Amino acid sequence: MAIEVRIPTILRQYTDGQKAVEGSGETVAELFADLETRYAGIRARLVDAADGDQLRRFVNVYLNDEDVRFLDGINTKLADGDNVTILPAVAGGMA
């Protein structure tokens, strides 16, 4: 099962500069575990082990343009040909 994963600039150091990589898994959690086998360290940037392996607070993950937090979170099911986009949350403004 091939799933395209779009990687934000800040995480491309783990994917040798690649903007998109392929992964596999039946859930988002399995996809992240698969990515970790080829891109060591990336999973720790996405998942907080101290929080029961939930998505990190400032990481947004979209499955085919839908936020997985409004689906099944890290347990969201995936299908062949899906697109997963990882986006760091951005905050800012003037004090």
Chimera marker file (.cmm) of the C-alpha trace (Angstrom):
<marker_set name="trace">
<marker id="1" x="0.000" y="0.000" z="0.000" r="1" g="1" b="0" radius="0.5"/>
<marker id="2" x="1.575" y="3.288" z="-1.115" r="1" g="1" b="0" radius="0.5"/>
<marker id="3" x="0.784" y="6.506" z="0.709" r="1" g="1" b="0" radius="0.5"/>
<marker id="4" x="2.343" y="9.835" z="-0.250" r="1" g="1" b="0" radius="0.5"/>
<marker id="5" x="3.518" y="11.870" z="2.738" r="1" g="1" b="0" radius="0.5"/>
<marker id="6" x="4.272" y="15.569" z="2.246" r="1" g="1" b="0" radius="0.5"/>
<marker id="7" x="7.063" y="16.730" z="4.522" r="1" g="1" b="0" radius="0.5"/>
<marker id="8" x="7.352" y="20.326" z="5.805" r="1" g="1" b="0" radius="0.5"/>
<marker id="9" x="10.651" y="22.155" z="5.440" r="1" g="1" b="0" radius="0.5"/>
<marker id="10" x="11.468" y="21.865" z="9.144" r="1" g="1" b="0" radius="0.5"/>
<marker id="11" x="11.361" y="18.038" z="8.992" r="1" g="1" b="0" radius="0.5"/>
<marker id="12" x="13.189" y="17.577" z="5.698" r="1" g="1" b="0" radius="0.5"/>
<marker id="13" x="16.455" y="17.139" z="7.560" r="1" g="1" b="0" radius="0.5"/>
<marker id="14" x="15.129" y="13.660" z="8.397" r="1" g="1" b="0" radius="0.5"/>
<marker id="15" x="14.173" y="12.835" z="4.790" r="1" g="1" b="0" radius="0.5"/>
<marker id="16" x="17.398" y="13.965" z="3.138" r="1" g="1" b="0" radius="0.5"/>
<marker id="17" x="15.683" y="17.094" z="1.842" r="1" g="1" b="0" radius="0.5"/>
<marker id="18" x="12.806" y="15.287" z="0.163" r="1" g="1" b="0" radius="0.5"/>
<marker id="19" x="9.530" y="17.237" z="0.000" r="1" g="1" b="0" radius="0.5"/>
<marker id="20" x="7.461" y="14.061" z="-0.285" r="1" g="1" b="0" radius="0.5"/>
<marker id="21" x="8.131" y="10.434" z="0.587" r="1" g="1" b="0" radius="0.5"/>
<marker id="22" x="6.198" y="7.197" z="0.300" r="1" g="1" b="0" radius="0.5"/>
<marker id="23" x="5.148" y="5.133" z="3.247" r="1" g="1" b="0" radius="0.5"/>
<marker id="24" x="2.782" y="2.355" z="4.157" r="1" g="1" b="0" radius="0.5"/>
<marker id="25" x="0.516" y="1.338" z="6.993" r="1" g="1" b="0" radius="0.5"/>
<marker id="26" x="-3.108" y="0.724" z="7.781" r="1" g="1" b="0" radius="0.5"/>
<marker id="27" x="-3.261" y="3.672" z="10.200" r="1" g="1" b="0" radius="0.5"/>
<marker id="28" x="-1.460" y="6.967" z="10.689" r="1" g="1" b="0" radius="0.5"/>
<marker id="29" x="0.407" y="5.377" z="13.627" r="1" g="1" b="0" radius="0.5"/>
<marker id="30" x="1.619" y="2.515" z="11.415" r="1" g="1" b="0" radius="0.5"/>
<marker id="31" x="2.591" y="4.989" z="8.707" r="1" g="1" b="0" radius="0.5"/>
<marker id="32" x="4.740" y="6.941" z="11.172" r="1" g="1" b="0" radius="0.5"/>
<marker id="33" x="6.353" y="3.706" z="12.380" r="1" g="1" b="0" radius="0.5"/>
<marker id="34" x="7.121" y="2.799" z="8.763" r="1" g="1" b="0" radius="0.5"/>
<marker id="35" x="8.661" y="6.217" z="8.110" r="1" g="1" b="0" radius="0.5"/>
<marker id="36" x="10.806" y="5.824" z="11.225" r="1" g="1" b="0" radius="0.5"/>
<marker id="37" x="12.416" y="2.691" z="9.746" r="1" g="1" b="0" radius="0.5"/>
<marker id="38" x="13.821" y="4.764" z="6.864" r="1" g="1" b="0" radius="0.5"/>
<marker id="39" x="14.020" y="8.243" z="8.385" r="1" g="1" b="0" radius="0.5"/>
<marker id="40" x="15.286" y="7.790" z="11.940" r="1" g="1" b="0" radius="0.5"/>
<marker id="41" x="14.084" y="10.454" z="14.359" r="1" g="1" b="0" radius="0.5"/>
<marker id="42" x="11.065" y="11.661" z="12.404" r="1" g="1" b="0" radius="0.5"/>
<marker id="43" x="8.472" y="9.835" z="14.520" r="1" g="1" b="0" radius="0.5"/>
<marker id="44" x="9.632" y="11.538" z="17.723" r="1" g="1" b="0" radius="0.5"/>
<marker id="45" x="8.953" y="14.907" z="16.066" r="1" g="1" b="0" radius="0.5"/>
<marker id="46" x="5.376" y="13.874" z="15.266" r="1" g="1" b="0" radius="0.5"/>
<marker id="47" x="4.266" y="11.745" z="18.211" r="1" g="1" b="0" radius="0.5"/>
<marker id="48" x="4.583" y="12.409" z="21.939" r="1" g="1" b="0" radius="0.5"/>
<marker id="49" x="5.392" y="9.098" z="23.663" r="1" g="1" b="0" radius="0.5"/>
<marker id="50" x="4.873" y="10.715" z="27.084" r="1" g="1" b="0" radius="0.5"/>
<marker id="51" x="1.301" y="11.550" z="26.031" r="1" g="1" b="0" radius="0.5"/>
<marker id="52" x="0.309" y="7.994" z="25.138" r="1" g="1" b="0" radius="0.5"/>
<marker id="53" x="1.651" y="8.172" z="21.588" r="1" g="1" b="0" radius="0.5"/>
<marker id="54" x="-0.652" y="11.013" z="20.579" r="1" g="1" b="0" radius="0.5"/>
<marker id="55" x="0.161" y="13.639" z="17.977" r="1" g="1" b="0" radius="0.5"/>
<marker id="56" x="2.328" y="16.407" z="19.313" r="1" g="1" b="0" radius="0.5"/>
<marker id="57" x="0.366" y="19.510" z="20.165" r="1" g="1" b="0" radius="0.5"/>
<marker id="58" x="1.958" y="21.685" z="17.510" r="1" g="1" b="0" radius="0.5"/>
<marker id="59" x="1.846" y="19.188" z="14.654" r="1" g="1" b="0" radius="0.5"/>
<marker id="60" x="-1.099" y="19.030" z="12.286" r="1" g="1" b="0" radius="0.5"/>
<marker id="61" x="-1.639" y="15.976" z="10.115" r="1" g="1" b="0" radius="0.5"/>
<marker id="62" x="-4.075" y="15.953" z="7.216" r="1" g="1" b="0" radius="0.5"/>
<marker id="63" x="-5.408" y="12.913" z="5.405" r="1" g="1" b="0" radius="0.5"/>
<marker id="64" x="-6.622" y="13.941" z="1.957" r="1" g="1" b="0" radius="0.5"/>
<marker id="65" x="-7.104" y="17.512" z="3.286" r="1" g="1" b="0" radius="0.5"/>
<marker id="66" x="-8.989" y="16.441" z="6.449" r="1" g="1" b="0" radius="0.5"/>
<marker id="67" x="-7.438" y="17.045" z="9.860" r="1" g="1" b="0" radius="0.5"/>
<marker id="68" x="-6.926" y="13.623" z="11.470" r="1" g="1" b="0" radius="0.5"/>
<marker id="69" x="-7.724" y="15.118" z="14.897" r="1" g="1" b="0" radius="0.5"/>
<marker id="70" x="-11.345" y="15.312" z="13.706" r="1" g="1" b="0" radius="0.5"/>
<marker id="71" x="-11.237" y="11.743" z="12.404" r="1" g="1" b="0" radius="0.5"/>
<marker id="72" x="-9.621" y="9.044" z="14.590" r="1" g="1" b="0" radius="0.5"/>
<marker id="73" x="-6.394" y="10.879" z="15.396" r="1" g="1" b="0" radius="0.5"/>
<marker id="74" x="-3.309" y="8.703" z="15.133" r="1" g="1" b="0" radius="0.5"/>
<marker id="75" x="-5.580" y="5.661" z="14.683" r="1" g="1" b="0" radius="0.5"/>
<marker id="76" x="-7.154" y="7.058" z="11.503" r="1" g="1" b="0" radius="0.5"/>
<marker id="77" x="-7.368" y="4.347" z="8.846" r="1" g="1" b="0" radius="0.5"/>
<marker id="78" x="-5.451" y="4.772" z="5.590" r="1" g="1" b="0" radius="0.5"/>
<marker id="79" x="-6.009" y="3.391" z="2.103" r="1" g="1" b="0" radius="0.5"/>
<marker id="80" x="-3.774" y="2.858" z="-0.892" r="1" g="1" b="0" radius="0.5"/>
<marker id="81" x="-3.252" y="6.133" z="-2.750" r="1" g="1" b="0" radius="0.5"/>
<marker id="82" x="-4.044" y="8.386" z="0.217" r="1" g="1" b="0" radius="0.5"/>
<marker id="83" x="-2.133" y="11.629" z="0.706" r="1" g="1" b="0" radius="0.5"/>
<marker id="84" x="-0.912" y="12.631" z="4.146" r="1" g="1" b="0" radius="0.5"/>
<marker id="85" x="0.332" y="16.152" z="4.772" r="1" g="1" b="0" radius="0.5"/>
<marker id="86" x="2.304" y="17.073" z="7.875" r="1" g="1" b="0" radius="0.5"/>
<marker id="87" x="2.211" y="20.738" z="8.858" r="1" g="1" b="0" radius="0.5"/>
<marker id="88" x="3.745" y="22.387" z="11.887" r="1" g="1" b="0" radius="0.5"/>
<marker id="89" x="1.311" y="24.685" z="13.643" r="1" g="1" b="0" radius="0.5"/>
<marker id="90" x="2.272" y="28.313" z="13.245" r="1" g="1" b="0" radius="0.5"/>
<marker id="91" x="1.709" y="30.964" z="15.840" r="1" g="1" b="0" radius="0.5"/>
<marker id="92" x="2.726" y="34.533" z="15.854" r="1" g="1" b="0" radius="0.5"/>
<marker id="93" x="1.715" y="38.095" z="16.128" r="1" g="1" b="0" radius="0.5"/>
<marker id="94" x="2.885" y="41.249" z="17.776" r="1" g="1" b="0" radius="0.5"/>
<marker id="95" x="3.049" y="41.754" z="21.486" r="1" g="1" b="0" radius="0.5"/>
<link id1="1" id2="2" r="1" g="1" b="0" radius="0.2"/>
<link id1="2" id2="3" r="1" g="1" b="0" radius="0.2"/>
<link id1="3" id2="4" r="1" g="1" b="0" radius="0.2"/>
<link id1="4" id2="5" r="1" g="1" b="0" radius="0.2"/>
<link id1="5" id2="6" r="1" g="1" b="0" radius="0.2"/>
<link id1="6" id2="7" r="1" g="1" b="0" radius="0.2"/>
<link id1="7" id2="8" r="1" g="1" b="0" radius="0.2"/>
<link id1="8" id2="9" r="1" g="1" b="0" radius="0.2"/>
<link id1="9" id2="10" r="1" g="1" b="0" radius="0.2"/>
<link id1="10" id2="11" r="1" g="1" b="0" radius="0.2"/>
<link id1="11" id2="12" r="1" g="1" b="0" radius="0.2"/>
<link id1="12" id2="13" r="1" g="1" b="0" radius="0.2"/>
<link id1="13" id2="14" r="1" g="1" b="0" radius="0.2"/>
<link id1="14" id2="15" r="1" g="1" b="0" radius="0.2"/>
<link id1="15" id2="16" r="1" g="1" b="0" radius="0.2"/>
<link id1="16" id2="17" r="1" g="1" b="0" radius="0.2"/>
<link id1="17" id2="18" r="1" g="1" b="0" radius="0.2"/>
<link id1="18" id2="19" r="1" g="1" b="0" radius="0.2"/>
<link id1="19" id2="20" r="1" g="1" b="0" radius="0.2"/>
<link id1="20" id2="21" r="1" g="1" b="0" radius="0.2"/>
<link id1="21" id2="22" r="1" g="1" b="0" radius="0.2"/>
<link id1="22" id2="23" r="1" g="1" b="0" radius="0.2"/>
<link id1="23" id2="24" r="1" g="1" b="0" radius="0.2"/>
<link id1="24" id2="25" r="1" g="1" b="0" radius="0.2"/>
<link id1="25" id2="26" r="1" g="1" b="0" radius="0.2"/>
<link id1="26" id2="27" r="1" g="1" b="0" radius="0.2"/>
<link id1="27" id2="28" r="1" g="1" b="0" radius="0.2"/>
<link id1="28" id2="29" r="1" g="1" b="0" radius="0.2"/>
<link id1="29" id2="30" r="1" g="1" b="0" radius="0.2"/>
<link id1="30" id2="31" r="1" g="1" b="0" radius="0.2"/>
<link id1="31" id2="32" r="1" g="1" b="0" radius="0.2"/>
<link id1="32" id2="33" r="1" g="1" b="0" radius="0.2"/>
<link id1="33" id2="34" r="1" g="1" b="0" radius="0.2"/>
<link id1="34" id2="35" r="1" g="1" b="0" radius="0.2"/>
<link id1="35" id2="36" r="1" g="1" b="0" radius="0.2"/>
<link id1="36" id2="37" r="1" g="1" b="0" radius="0.2"/>
<link id1="37" id2="38" r="1" g="1" b="0" radius="0.2"/>
<link id1="38" id2="39" r="1" g="1" b="0" radius="0.2"/>
<link id1="39" id2="40" r="1" g="1" b="0" radius="0.2"/>
<link id1="40" id2="41" r="1" g="1" b="0" radius="0.2"/>
<link id1="41" id2="42" r="1" g="1" b="0" radius="0.2"/>
<link id1="42" id2="43" r="1" g="1" b="0" radius="0.2"/>
<link id1="43" id2="44" r="1" g="1" b="0" radius="0.2"/>
<link id1="44" id2="45" r="1" g="1" b="0" radius="0.2"/>
<link id1="45" id2="46" r="1" g="1" b="0" radius="0.2"/>
<link id1="46" id2="47" r="1" g="1" b="0" radius="0.2"/>
<link id1="47" id2="48" r="1" g="1" b="0" radius="0.2"/>
<link id1="48" id2="49" r="1" g="1" b="0" radius="0.2"/>
<link id1="49" id2="50" r="1" g="1" b="0" radius="0.2"/>
<link id1="50" id2="51" r="1" g="1" b="0" radius="0.2"/>
<link id1="51" id2="52" r="1" g="1" b="0" radius="0.2"/>
<link id1="52" id2="53" r="1" g="1" b="0" radius="0.2"/>
<link id1="53" id2="54" r="1" g="1" b="0" radius="0.2"/>
<link id1="54" id2="55" r="1" g="1" b="0" radius="0.2"/>
<link id1="55" id2="56" r="1" g="1" b="0" radius="0.2"/>
<link id1="56" id2="57" r="1" g="1" b="0" radius="0.2"/>
<link id1="57" id2="58" r="1" g="1" b="0" radius="0.2"/>
<link id1="58" id2="59" r="1" g="1" b="0" radius="0.2"/>
<link id1="59" id2="60" r="1" g="1" b="0" radius="0.2"/>
<link id1="60" id2="61" r="1" g="1" b="0" radius="0.2"/>
<link id1="61" id2="62" r="1" g="1" b="0" radius="0.2"/>
<link id1="62" id2="63" r="1" g="1" b="0" radius="0.2"/>
<link id1="63" id2="64" r="1" g="1" b="0" radius="0.2"/>
<link id1="64" id2="65" r="1" g="1" b="0" radius="0.2"/>
<link id1="65" id2="66" r="1" g="1" b="0" radius="0.2"/>
<link id1="66" id2="67" r="1" g="1" b="0" radius="0.2"/>
<link id1="67" id2="68" r="1" g="1" b="0" radius="0.2"/>
<link id1="68" id2="69" r="1" g="1" b="0" radius="0.2"/>
<link id1="69" id2="70" r="1" g="1" b="0" radius="0.2"/>
<link id1="70" id2="71" r="1" g="1" b="0" radius="0.2"/>
<link id1="71" id2="72" r="1" g="1" b="0" radius="0.2"/>
<link id1="72" id2="73" r="1" g="1" b="0" radius="0.2"/>
<link id1="73" id2="74" r="1" g="1" b="0" radius="0.2"/>
<link id1="74" id2="75" r="1" g="1" b="0" radius="0.2"/>
<link id1="75" id2="76" r="1" g="1" b="0" radius="0.2"/>
<link id1="76" id2="77" r="1" g="1" b="0" radius="0.2"/>
<link id1="77" id2="78" r="1" g="1" b="0" radius="0.2"/>
<link id1="78" id2="79" r="1" g="1" b="0" radius="0.2"/>
<link id1="79" id2="80" r="1" g="1" b="0" radius="0.2"/>
<link id1="80" id2="81" r="1" g="1" b="0" radius="0.2"/>
<link id1="81" id2="82" r="1" g="1" b="0" radius="0.2"/>
<link id1="82" id2="83" r="1" g="1" b="0" radius="0.2"/>
<link id1="83" id2="84" r="1" g="1" b="0" radius="0.2"/>
<link id1="84" id2="85" r="1" g="1" b="0" radius="0.2"/>
<link id1="85" id2="86" r="1" g="1" b="0" radius="0.2"/>
<link id1="86" id2="87" r="1" g="1" b="0" radius="0.2"/>
<link id1="87" id2="88" r="1" g="1" b="0" radius="0.2"/>
<link id1="88" id2="89" r="1" g="1" b="0" radius="0.2"/>
<link id1="89" id2="90" r="1" g="1" b="0" radius="0.2"/>
<link id1="90" id2="91" r="1" g="1" b="0" radius="0.2"/>
<link id1="91" id2="92" r="1" g="1" b="0" radius="0.2"/>
<link id1="92" id2="93" r="1" g="1" b="0" radius="0.2"/>
<link id1="93" id2="94" r="1" g="1" b="0" radius="0.2"/>
<link id1="94" id2="95" r="1" g="1" b="0" radius="0.2"/>
</marker_set>
